[in-house]
Amino acid sequence: MFKSICVYGMPLAQTYIMVLVIIHMKVSSKKRKELSQTITSLLSSIRAEKGCGRCNFFHGIEDENILCLLEEWDTRDNFEAHRRSEYFMVLRGAMNLLESPCKISLYDEYTSRIGQK
């Protein structure tokens, strides 16, 4: 969703409103395959949920036991609906495989300026 801020018909800024969720996880090498398979099996279903713009899964280059799930949602309401979904419940259950609690970063809005030099 885009929203422009205008003065005298000239856009000063364009704001892309979204919710960006980044989940960082540390898993033992013994549990990495199981957790990766679980998350990978959920990706297409999460991507099909209303408002999901992106859902990508990564592992660290230097440490394959570091995993990252990146989700982008068009509204906070759609993200909250996702948090109540069966897919999120499966994901939360899979978090029991982690060595330590995951770190979740949540960003509500991104603004980019237009016409600045």
C-alpha positions in Angstrom: 0.0 0.0 0.0 1.4 3.4 -1.0 0.5 6.8 0.5 1.9 10.0 -0.8 2.4 13.2 1.2 1.9 16.3 -1.1 2.3 20.0 -0.8 0.9 22.1 -3.7 0.6 19.0 -5.8 4.2 18.0 -5.5 5.0 14.7 -3.6 7.4 15.2 -0.7 7.5 11.6 0.3 6.0 8.3 -0.6 5.4 5.9 2.3 5.1 2.2 1.8 3.1 0.9 4.7 3.9 -2.6 5.7 4.8 -4.9 8.6 8.3 -6.5 8.3 9.0 -9.4 10.6 12.5 -10.9 11.0 12.9 -14.0 13.1 16.5 -15.0 14.0 17.0 -18.5 15.3 20.0 -20.6 16.6 19.6 -24.3 16.3 21.9 -27.2 17.1 23.4 -29.0 14.1 21.4 -32.1 15.2 18.1 -30.3 15.0 18.8 -28.0 12.0 17.5 -30.4 9.3 14.2 -31.1 11.2 13.6 -27.4 11.9 14.5 -26.4 8.3 12.2 -29.0 6.9 9.3 -27.9 9.1 9.7 -24.2 8.2 10.2 -25.0 4.5 7.0 -27.0 4.5 5.1 -23.9 5.8 6.4 -21.3 3.4 3.9 -21.8 0.5 0.9 -21.8 3.0 2.1 -18.7 4.7 2.7 -16.9 1.3 -0.9 -17.7 0.4 -2.3 -16.0 3.5 -4.1 -12.7 3.0 -1.7 -9.8 3.0 1.5 -11.7 2.9 3.9 -10.0 0.5 6.9 -12.1 1.2 8.0 -15.1 3.3 11.6 -16.1 2.8 13.8 -18.5 4.8 17.6 -18.3 5.0 20.5 -19.9 6.9 23.8 -18.3 7.8 26.7 -18.5 5.4 29.3 -18.6 8.1 27.2 -20.6 10.5 24.5 -22.9 9.0 22.9 -23.2 12.5 21.8 -19.6 12.3 18.4 -19.5 10.6 16.3 -16.5 9.6 12.7 -16.2 8.6 11.6 -12.9 6.9 8.0 -12.0 6.5 6.4 -9.0 5.0 2.7 -8.1 5.6 0.6 -5.4 4.0 -1.2 -4.4 7.3 -0.8 -5.0 11.0 -4.3 -6.7 11.0 -3.2 -9.3 8.4 0.0 -10.0 10.4 -2.1 -10.4 13.6 -4.4 -12.8 11.7 -1.3 -14.8 10.6 -0.2 -14.9 14.3 -3.5 -16.7 15.1 -3.2 -19.1 12.1 -2.5 -22.8 12.3 0.8 -22.2 10.4 2.1 -19.8 13.0 1.2 -22.3 15.7 3.2 -25.0 13.9 6.1 -22.6 13.7 5.9 -21.8 17.4 5.9 -25.5 18.2 9.0 -26.0 16.0 10.7 -23.3 18.1 11.2 -26.0 20.8 14.1 -27.2 18.7 16.1 -24.0 19.2 19.2 -23.8 21.3 18.0 -20.5 22.7 15.0 -18.3 22.4 14.6 -16.7 19.0 14.9 -13.0 18.4 12.0 -11.4 16.7 12.3 -7.9 15.1 9.1 -6.1 14.0 9.0 -3.0 11.9 5.7 -1.3 11.2 6.4 1.2 8.5 9.0 2.2 6.0 9.2 5.7 4.5 11.3 6.8 1.5 11.8 10.4 0.4 11.3 11.4 -3.2 13.3 14.0 -5.0 16.1 14.4 -2.5 19.7 14.8 -3.7 
